[in-house]
Amino acid sequence: MKKIIDFDNYMLEMLSESIEKDKLNLLISNNLKVLLDSMKDNPIASNILKNSENHKTEFKVTYIDIDDSNPNKKDMVSFINSNKVIDQVIKDKNIPRDDNIDDTLLSAIKDTSYVNQSQFYSLKGRSKTTIGRIVGKLFPNMYKHF
């Protein structure tokens, strides 16, 4: 059991725990994977591929796909925030939503989201942005020089 020094430290600890719970593995579509594979010499493409394959780090955005809805914009991708995926699994499984989702249940929720991947590539509420912005979300301050 952790010793609580003061209320501010307690709130900071609770905030950091809640932030970590809203992250998932980086998952990318097959179309995006093929495109990035063709650019493996690029450090950014290589880093995205590496993180989508090894699952050692979790991210706030996931299920990234090429967005080809506008043929005039070739640098667009769609993605979904990890917390939306987690909320959708909670809703689909009729799990009571409260602040006391323990680590075991959270792990099961995440596993369910990884098994049902196809549903999240077409889920309403996906966001669209440029590839540069998604790189900034995935790797803040890492590729400023590009």
LOSE-234827 format. One line per 10 residues: number of its first residue (from 1); their letters; for each residue z, y, x of N, C-alpha, C. Coordinates in nm, 2 decimals, padded with zeros to 4 digits. Each point is the difference from the previous one (the first is absolute). Example, Ala and Ser with C-alpha at 12.3 -4.5 7.8 and 13.67 -1.06 7.14 Angstrom:
1	as	00.78/-00.57/01.32/00.00/00.12/-00.09/00.00/00.12/00.09 ~ -00.07/00.11/-00.04/00.00/00.11/00.09/00.08/00.11/-00.08
This chain:
1	mkkiidfdny	00.00/-00.12/00.08/00.00/00.12/-00.08/00.00/00.12/00.09 ~ -00.08/00.10/-00.04/-00.01/00.12/00.08/00.11/00.10/-00.04 ~ 00.05/00.07/00.10/00.10/00.10/-00.02/-00.07/00.13/-00.03 ~ 00.04/00.06/-00.11/-00.06/00.13/-00.04/00.08/00.11/00.06 ~ -00.06/00.08/00.08/00.06/00.11/00.07/00.02/00.12/-00.09 ~ -00.11/00.04/-00.06/00.00/00.11/-00.10/-00.11/-00.01/-00.10 ~ 00.00/00.08/-00.10/-00.09/-00.01/-00.11/-00.15/00.02/00.05 ~ -00.01/00.10/00.09/-00.14/00.03/00.05/-00.06/-00.12/00.07 ~ 00.08/-00.07/00.08/-00.05/-00.11/00.07/-00.03/-00.12/-00.10 ~ 00.08/-00.01/-00.10/-00.02/-00.10/-00.10/-00.14/00.02/-00.07
11	mlemlsesie	-00.02/00.13/-00.04/-00.12/00.03/-00.07/-00.12/-00.01/00.09 ~ 00.01/00.03/00.13/-00.11/-00.02/00.09/-00.03/-00.14/00.02 ~ 00.10/-00.09/00.00/-00.02/-00.14/00.01/-00.07/-00.06/-00.12 ~ 00.04/00.05/-00.12/-00.06/-00.05/-00.12/-00.14/00.05/-00.01 ~ -00.03/00.12/00.04/-00.14/00.05/00.00/-00.09/-00.08/00.09 ~ 00.05/-00.03/00.12/-00.08/-00.07/00.10/-00.03/-00.15/-00.05 ~ 00.10/-00.06/-00.07/-00.02/-00.13/-00.05/-00.10/00.00/-00.11 ~ 00.00/00.10/-00.09/-00.09/00.01/-00.11/-00.14/00.02/00.05 ~ -00.02/00.08/00.11/-00.13/00.03/00.06/-00.06/-00.13/00.05 ~ 00.08/-00.08/00.07/-00.05/-00.13/00.06/-00.03/-00.10/-00.11
21	kdklnllisn	00.06/00.01/-00.12/-00.04/-00.10/-00.10/-00.13/00.03/-00.07 ~ -00.06/00.12/00.02/-00.12/00.03/-00.06/-00.12/-00.02/00.10 ~ 00.01/-00.09/00.09/-00.11/-00.03/00.09/-00.05/-00.14/-00.01 ~ -00.13/-00.02/00.02/-00.06/-00.13/00.00/-00.09/-00.02/00.12 ~ -00.04/-00.12/00.02/-00.10/-00.03/00.11/-00.13/00.08/-00.03 ~ -00.07/00.03/00.11/-00.12/00.07/-00.01/-00.11/-00.11/-00.04 ~ -00.06/00.02/-00.12/-00.10/-00.09/-00.04/-00.13/00.08/-00.02 ~ -00.11/-00.06/00.05/-00.13/00.07/-00.01/-00.10/-00.10/-00.06 ~ -00.10/00.06/-00.07/-00.10/-00.08/-00.07/-00.09/-00.07/00.10 ~ -00.07/-00.10/-00.04/-00.10/-00.07/00.09/-00.11/00.09/00.04
31	nlkvlldsmk	-00.04/00.09/-00.09/-00.11/00.10/00.04/00.05/00.09/00.11 ~ 00.12/00.05/-00.01/00.05/00.09/00.10/00.02/-00.08/00.13 ~ 00.05/-00.12/-00.01/00.02/-00.09/00.12/-00.13/-00.02/00.08 ~ -00.11/-00.03/-00.07/-00.13/-00.02/00.06/-00.04/00.13/00.07 ~ 00.01/00.11/-00.07/-00.03/00.13/00.06/00.08/00.03/00.13 ~ 00.13/-00.02/-00.01/00.09/00.02/00.12/-00.03/-00.09/00.11 ~ -00.03/-00.13/-00.03/-00.04/-00.10/00.10/-00.12/00.05/00.08 ~ -00.09/00.06/-00.07/-00.12/00.05/00.07/00.03/00.11/00.10 ~ 00.12/00.06/-00.01/00.04/00.12/00.08/00.12/-00.04/00.08 ~ 00.02/-00.12/00.04/00.12/-00.05/00.07/00.03/00.08/00.13
41	dnpiasnilk	-00.10/00.06/00.06/00.03/00.08/00.12/00.07/00.13/-00.03 ~ -00.01/00.04/-00.12/00.07/00.13/-00.04/00.15/-00.03/-00.01 ~ 00.09/00.07/00.07/00.14/-00.03/-00.01/00.06/00.01/-00.14 ~ -00.05/00.09/-00.08/00.06/00.02/-00.13/-00.04/-00.12/-00.09 ~ -00.13/-00.04/00.01/-00.04/-00.12/-00.08/00.07/-00.13/00.05 ~ 00.02/-00.01/00.13/00.07/-00.11/00.06/00.15/00.00/-00.05 ~ 00.06/00.11/-00.01/00.14/00.01/-00.04/00.02/-00.04/-00.14 ~ -00.09/00.05/-00.09/00.00/-00.03/-00.14/-00.02/-00.15/-00.02 ~ -00.09/-00.06/00.07/-00.02/-00.15/-00.01/00.12/-00.07/00.05 ~ 00.05/00.04/00.11/00.12/-00.07/00.06/00.12/00.00/-00.10
51	nsenhktefk	00.02/00.12/-00.06/00.11/00.01/-00.09/-00.02/-00.08/-00.13 ~ -00.13/-00.01/-00.04/-00.03/-00.07/-00.13/00.01/-00.15/00.03 ~ 00.00/-00.05/00.12/00.00/-00.14/00.03/00.14/-00.05/00.04 ~ 00.07/00.08/00.07/00.13/-00.06/00.05/00.12/00.03/-00.09 ~ -00.01/00.10/-00.08/00.11/00.02/-00.10/00.14/00.02/00.06 ~ 00.00/00.06/00.12/00.13/00.03/00.06/00.06/00.13/-00.05 ~ -00.08/00.09/-00.04/00.04/00.13/-00.05/-00.04/00.02/-00.15 ~ 00.09/00.06/-00.08/-00.03/00.03/-00.13/-00.04/00.14/-00.02 ~ -00.08/00.03/-00.10/-00.05/00.14/-00.02/00.02/00.05/-00.14 ~ 00.00/00.13/-00.02/00.01/00.06/-00.13/-00.13/-00.01/-00.08
61	vtyididdsn	-00.11/-00.03/00.06/-00.13/-00.02/-00.07/-00.05/-00.13/00.04 ~ -00.08/-00.06/-00.10/-00.05/-00.14/00.03/-00.12/-00.02/-00.09 ~ -00.06/-00.12/00.00/-00.12/-00.03/-00.08/-00.10/00.11/00.02 ~ -00.04/00.02/00.12/-00.10/00.10/00.03/-00.14/-00.06/-00.01 ~ -00.09/00.07/-00.06/-00.14/-00.05/-00.03/-00.09/00.12/00.02 ~ -00.13/-00.04/00.03/-00.10/00.10/00.01/-00.03/00.06/-00.14 ~ 00.00/00.13/-00.02/-00.04/00.06/-00.13/-00.14/00.04/00.01 ~ -00.08/-00.07/-00.08/-00.14/00.03/00.00/-00.05/00.06/-00.14 ~ 00.10/00.06/-00.07/-00.03/00.06/-00.13/-00.09/00.12/00.01 ~ 00.00/00.07/00.11/-00.09/00.12/00.02/-00.08/-00.03/00.12
71	pnkkdmvsfi	-00.13/-00.03/-00.02/-00.09/-00.03/00.12/-00.02/00.11/00.10 ~ 00.04/00.12/-00.04/-00.02/00.12/00.09/00.12/00.01/00.10 ~ 00.11/-00.07/-00.03/00.12/00.00/00.09/00.02/-00.14/00.06 ~ -00.03/-00.01/00.13/00.00/-00.13/00.07/00.14/-00.03/00.06 ~ 00.09/00.10/00.01/00.12/-00.01/00.07/00.12/-00.02/-00.09 ~ -00.02/-00.04/-00.12/00.11/-00.01/-00.10/00.05/-00.15/-00.01 ~ 00.13/-00.01/-00.02/00.07/-00.12/-00.02/00.09/00.01/-00.12 ~ 00.03/-00.11/-00.07/00.10/00.00/-00.10/00.12/-00.08/00.05 ~ 00.12/00.03/-00.06/00.12/-00.07/00.04/00.10/00.01/-00.11 ~ 00.11/-00.07/00.02/00.11/00.01/-00.10/00.13/00.02/00.08
81	nsnkvidqvi	00.09/00.08/-00.06/00.13/00.01/00.07/00.08/-00.13/-00.02 ~ 00.07/-00.04/00.10/00.07/-00.12/-00.01/00.10/00.00/-00.11 ~ 00.07/00.11/-00.03/00.10/00.00/-00.11/-00.07/-00.03/-00.13 ~ -00.12/00.04/-00.02/-00.07/-00.03/-00.13/-00.03/-00.15/-00.01 ~ -00.03/-00.06/00.11/-00.02/-00.15/00.00/00.13/-00.07/-00.04 ~ 00.10/00.04/00.06/00.13/-00.06/-00.02/00.04/00.02/-00.15 ~ -00.02/00.13/-00.05/00.03/00.02/-00.14/-00.08/-00.08/-00.09 ~ -00.13/-00.02/00.03/-00.09/-00.08/-00.09/00.05/-00.15/00.00 ~ 00.04/-00.05/00.11/00.05/-00.14/00.00/00.13/-00.01/-00.08 ~ 00.09/00.10/00.01/00.12/00.00/-00.07/-00.03/00.01/-00.15
91	kdkniprddn	-00.10/00.08/-00.04/-00.04/00.01/-00.14/-00.06/-00.13/-00.05 ~ -00.10/-00.06/00.08/-00.06/-00.13/-00.03/00.10/-00.11/-00.02 ~ 00.10/-00.01/00.08/00.10/-00.11/00.00/00.11/00.03/-00.09 ~ 00.00/00.12/-00.07/00.11/00.04/-00.09/00.14/00.00/00.07 ~ 00.00/00.04/00.12/00.12/00.01/00.07/00.07/00.13/-00.04 ~ 00.13/00.00/-00.03/00.07/00.13/-00.04/00.00/00.09/00.12 ~ -00.05/00.12/-00.02/-00.01/00.10/00.10/00.13/00.08/00.02 ~ 00.07/-00.03/00.10/00.12/00.08/00.03/00.00/00.03/00.16 ~ 00.10/00.06/00.04/00.01/00.04/00.14/00.06/-00.12/00.08 ~ 00.03/-00.11/-00.06/00.07/-00.11/00.07/-00.09/-00.12/00.02
101	iddtllsaik	-00.12/00.03/00.04/-00.09/-00.11/00.04/00.04/-00.05/00.14 ~ 00.05/-00.12/00.01/00.05/-00.05/00.13/-00.12/-00.04/00.08 ~ 00.03/-00.03/00.13/-00.10/-00.03/00.10/-00.08/-00.13/-00.04 ~ 00.07/-00.10/-00.06/-00.06/-00.12/-00.04/-00.11/00.02/-00.11 ~ 00.04/00.08/-00.10/-00.09/00.03/-00.11/-00.11/00.08/00.05 ~ 00.02/00.10/00.09/-00.10/00.09/00.05/-00.10/-00.09/00.08 ~ 00.05/-00.09/00.08/-00.09/-00.09/00.07/-00.09/-00.08/-00.09 ~ 00.06/-00.05/-00.11/-00.08/-00.08/-00.10/-00.11/00.09/-00.06 ~ 00.04/00.13/-00.03/-00.09/00.09/-00.06/-00.12/00.03/00.09 ~ 00.03/00.02/00.13/-00.10/00.02/00.10/-00.09/-00.12/00.02
111	dtsyvnqsqf	00.06/-00.12/00.00/-00.08/-00.12/00.01/-00.10/-00.01/-00.12 ~ 00.05/00.03/-00.12/-00.09/00.00/-00.12/-00.12/00.10/00.02 ~ 00.03/00.11/00.05/-00.11/00.10/00.02/-00.10/-00.05/00.10 ~ 00.04/-00.07/00.10/-00.09/-00.05/00.10/-00.09/-00.12/-00.06 ~ 00.06/-00.07/-00.09/-00.07/-00.12/-00.06/-00.11/00.05/-00.10 ~ 00.03/00.11/-00.08/-00.09/00.05/-00.10/-00.08/00.12/00.05 ~ -00.06/-00.01/00.12/-00.06/00.11/00.06/-00.12/00.06/-00.08 ~ -00.08/-00.08/-00.06/-00.12/00.05/-00.07/00.04/00.10/-00.11 ~ 00.11/-00.02/-00.07/00.04/00.09/-00.11/00.02/00.14/00.06 ~ 00.05/00.02/00.12/00.03/00.13/00.05/-00.11/00.08/00.05
121	yslkgrsktt	-00.12/-00.07/00.03/-00.11/00.08/00.05/-00.08/00.06/-00.12 ~ 00.04/-00.04/-00.12/-00.07/00.06/-00.12/00.11/00.07/-00.09 ~ 00.12/00.01/00.04/00.11/00.06/-00.08/-00.03/00.15/-00.03 ~ 00.03/00.04/-00.12/-00.01/00.14/-00.03/00.11/00.07/00.08 ~ -00.02/00.12/00.04/00.10/00.08/00.07/-00.03/00.00/00.15 ~ -00.11/-00.07/00.04/-00.04/00.01/00.14/-00.04/00.14/00.04 ~ 00.03/00.04/00.12/-00.03/00.13/00.05/-00.12/-00.01/00.09 ~ -00.08/00.11/00.01/-00.11/00.01/00.09/00.02/00.11/00.10 ~ -00.04/-00.03/00.13/00.01/00.10/00.10/-00.10/-00.03/00.11 ~ -00.01/00.09/00.10/-00.09/-00.03/00.11/00.07/-00.09/00.10
131	igrivgklfp	-00.08/-00.07/00.08/00.05/-00.09/00.09/00.10/00.07/00.10 ~ -00.04/00.12/00.04/00.09/00.08/00.09/00.14/00.02/-00.06 ~ 00.01/00.03/-00.12/00.13/00.02/-00.07/00.08/-00.13/-00.01 ~ -00.07/-00.11/-00.02/00.07/-00.13/-00.01/00.06/-00.04/00.13 ~ -00.08/00.03/00.11/00.05/-00.03/00.13/00.12/00.09/00.03 ~ 00.00/00.12/-00.04/00.12/00.09/00.01/00.12/-00.06/-00.07 ~ -00.02/-00.05/-00.12/00.11/-00.06/-00.07/00.05/-00.13/00.06 ~ -00.09/-00.08/00.06/00.04/-00.13/00.06/00.07/00.03/00.14 ~ -00.06/00.09/00.07/00.05/00.02/00.14/00.02/00.15/00.03 ~ 00.11/00.05/-00.06/00.02/00.15/00.02/00.01/00.04/00.14
141	nmykhf	-00.07/00.10/00.04/00.01/00.06/00.13/-00.06/-00.09/00.11 ~ -00.06/-00.11/-00.03/-00.05/-00.09/00.10/-00.14/00.04/00.05 ~ -00.08/00.04/-00.09/-00.14/00.03/00.03/-00.04/00.14/-00.02 ~ 00.09/00.09/00.04/-00.03/00.15/-00.02/-00.11/00.04/00.09 ~ -00.02/-00.07/00.12/-00.10/00.04/00.09/-00.14/-00.04/-00.03 ~ -00.02/-00.08/-00.11/-00.14/-00.04/-00.04/-00.06/00.10/-00.09
